[in-house]
Amino acid sequence: MSYLDNARFQRRISESLKFRRAQSEDGYLIKEEAGPNDMSLETMRKNLPVGSVNQVIDRLLEEISVLKPSHIALQTQLGDFDQKTMLRQIDLWGERIIPYVRRELKSKGASHAKRDNESAVA
């Protein structure tokens, strides 16, 4: 939940700056305030690749199948996570999530190519 809290905080701050609603009590720090486009934590959980390794993999594969991006940018650091937590996140992405997603995409690409060739021959 902490990741989602930090993601919502960053979204609120960036939207308040973008739409010029930013408020400050000391002329320096911007106050976090919900905006008209504010999402619930549950909605954010549904829209972001967060959760267990398997949940993240499933979400990424779903997004990739719908959007068909050529590149993906990931931001694993939000807020004030300690170094140990962040290093663990980097390890999980590099050792488990990205390799699995690559294998899945390669196998789906091969099966799509095979199906395309078969249908072209038939």
N, C-alpha and C positions, 0 to 999 in steps of 0.2 A: 504493500500500500504506500510505502514511503516514496517509491519511484513515481507513482501516480500523483501524490501530493506535490512533489517537486515539479512534475510536468505541468500540472495545473497552475502552480505558482508562476512558472516561466511563461506560460501562455497568457495568463492574466496581465503580467507586467508588459509583455511585448504588445498585446492588444491595446493596453492603455496608452502606450507610447505611439503606436501606429495611428490610433484614432484620436489622439490628442486629448485623452481623458485623464492623463497621469496627474495624480495628486501627491503632494509632498508636504510633510509637516515641518521639516527642517531645511528644505531647499536642496537636499541631497538624496535621501532615500525615498523611493517611490512606494506609496502604499499599495498593498495588494487589495484589489476590489473586484468583485464579480462583475462581469460585463453582460451585455445583452446576448452574447454568443457563448456564454459560459456553459461548459458541459459538466454533467455529473461524473463522479469518479467511475460509476458503472459504465457509462457511455464511453469514457476514455479507455477503460479496461477492454471493452469490446473492439475499440478502434486501433489500439496499439499492440505491438508484439510484446506483451508482458505476461509473466506467469512462469510456469515450469518450463524446462527446456522443450518438452514435447508441445506445450501450448504455443510457445514462441515459434517453433518450426512449423506447426500447423497454420498459424496465422500468416507467417511469411509466405508459405506455399500458396495459401489462398489469395493473398494480395498479388503475388506474382502472376498467378493464373488469370486474374481479372485484369490487372493493369498492364501486364507484359512489359515491364520496364527494361531498359538496356543497362541501367546502373541503379544501385541502391545505396543511399547514405544512411548510416546508423549513428545514433547518439546514445551511448550507454551511460554517460556521466550526466546526471542531473542533480543539482543541489549539493548537499554536504555529505555525500557518502564517504566513508573512510577508505584509505588506500587498499586495505585488505579486500574489502567488498568489491572495489572497482577492478582490482587485479583478477579476482575470481570471475567477474563478469567477462573480462577480456578473454580469459582462459576458456570459459564456456562457449563464447562466440567462436573463437578460433579453433577449438578442439572438437566441438560437438555440433553446434548449430550450423555454421557455414559449411563444413564438409558434408553434413547430411543433406542440406538444401541443394548443394551442388550435385551430389549423387542423384537425388530425386529429379532434378531438372535434366540431367544428362539422360537418365533412363526414360523420362517422359519424352524428351526430344528424340531419342532413338526409336521409341515405340510409335511416335507420331510420324516420323520419317518412314518407318516400315509400313505403317498403315497407308500413308500417302502413296508410296510406291505400289503397294498391292492394289489400291483402288485405281491407280492409273493403268495398271496392267489388265485389270478385269474388264 
